[in-house]
Amino acid sequence: MTTKGNDYYLTLTESTRRNDGIGYTRHQIFLYKEDFNRFAEGLQDVINHVKNDLLPDFDYDQFAHRDQQDGGDHDYKAEGDSPDHKAEGDASGHKEDSDQMNW
C-alpha cells in the first residue's frame, strides 16, 4: 500500500471472533518502510528461537514439501480450509479479503 506521499507500508491484520459471538474484532499493525529491516530481523530472531530452542525436533520441512507438491499457491476459500472469519464480515459489515496480499 502507499501513503498520500507515495511512501510504501504493509498492513498486518488479524480478525478474531468476539466473545459474544457477534462479529469480529480486528487488530492492525501498520509497518512502514523505515521499519521493514528491523521488523524482519526481529521476526527472524523469534522464528530461529522457536525452531532451535523451543521445538528443535519438529520437521518444519514437511510444510515446504507440501507447498512444492501443489505449487505453493493456496486458495483457502476454494479448498474450504479457511477459518470462518476470512469469509464473513466483522461487526461493521467489513469483509476480509484473503486475496488482498499476494506472495
C-alpha positions in Angstrom: 0.0 0.0 0.0 1.1 3.6 -0.3 0.5 6.7 1.6 -0.6 10.0 0.1 3.1 10.9 -0.3 3.7 7.6 -2.2 5.5 6.0 0.7 5.1 2.2 1.0 3.9 0.3 4.0 2.4 -3.0 4.9 -0.7 -3.6 6.9 -0.9 -6.8 9.0 -4.4 -7.6 10.1 -5.9 -10.2 12.5 -9.6 -10.7 13.0 -10.8 -12.7 16.0 -14.3 -13.8 16.8 -15.8 -11.7 19.6 -16.6 -13.4 22.9 -20.3 -12.7 22.4 -20.2 -14.5 19.1 -21.5 -11.5 17.2 -18.9 -10.3 14.6 -15.2 -10.0 14.9 -12.6 -7.7 16.5 -10.0 -6.5 14.1 -6.4 -5.6 15.1 -4.0 -4.0 12.6 -0.3 -3.3 12.6 1.0 -0.7 10.1 4.6 -1.4 9.1 6.4 1.5 7.4 9.3 1.1 5.1 11.8 2.5 7.6 10.9 -0.3 10.0 11.0 -3.2 7.4 14.6 -4.3 8.2 14.2 -4.1 12.0 10.9 -6.0 11.8 12.3 -8.7 9.5 15.3 -9.2 11.8 13.1 -9.4 14.9 10.8 -11.9 13.2 13.7 -14.0 12.0 15.1 -14.0 15.6 11.8 -15.2 17.0 11.5 -17.9 14.3 15.0 -19.1 15.0 14.4 -19.2 18.7 11.3 -21.3 18.3 13.0 -23.6 15.7 16.3 -24.0 17.6 15.4 -23.7 21.3 11.7 -24.5 21.8 10.9 -27.1 19.1 14.2 -28.3 17.7 12.9 -31.8 16.8 9.9 -30.6 14.7 10.1 -31.2 11.0 9.5 -27.8 9.5 10.4 -29.0 6.0 7.2 -31.1 5.9 5.3 -27.9 5.0 7.8 -26.8 2.4 7.4 -30.2 0.7 3.6 -29.8 0.7 3.9 -26.4 -1.0 6.3 -27.8 -3.6 3.9 -30.6 -4.5 0.9 -28.4 -5.1 2.6 -25.3 -6.4 2.5 -23.4 -3.1 -0.4 -21.2 -4.2 -3.2 -21.8 -1.7 -6.7 -20.5 -2.3 -8.1 -21.3 1.1 -11.7 -20.3 0.2 -11.7 -22.8 -2.7 -10.2 -25.6 -0.5 -12.7 -25.0 2.3 -9.8 -24.7 4.9 -10.5 -21.1 5.7 -11.4 -20.0 9.2 -14.8 -18.6 9.4 -13.6 -15.0 9.8 -12.0 -14.9 6.4 -15.3 -15.4 4.7 -17.6 -13.4 6.9 -17.6 -9.7 7.7 -16.9 -8.1 11.1 -19.5 -6.3 13.2 -19.2 -3.2 10.9 -20.0 -5.3 7.9 -16.4 -5.1 6.6 -15.4 -8.2 4.6 -12.0 -9.6 5.0 -10.3 -10.1 1.6 -8.0 -13.1 1.8 -6.8 -12.3 -1.7 -5.6 -8.9 -0.7 -2.0 -10.0 -0.1 -0.2 -11.9 -2.8 3.1 -13.6 -2.1 
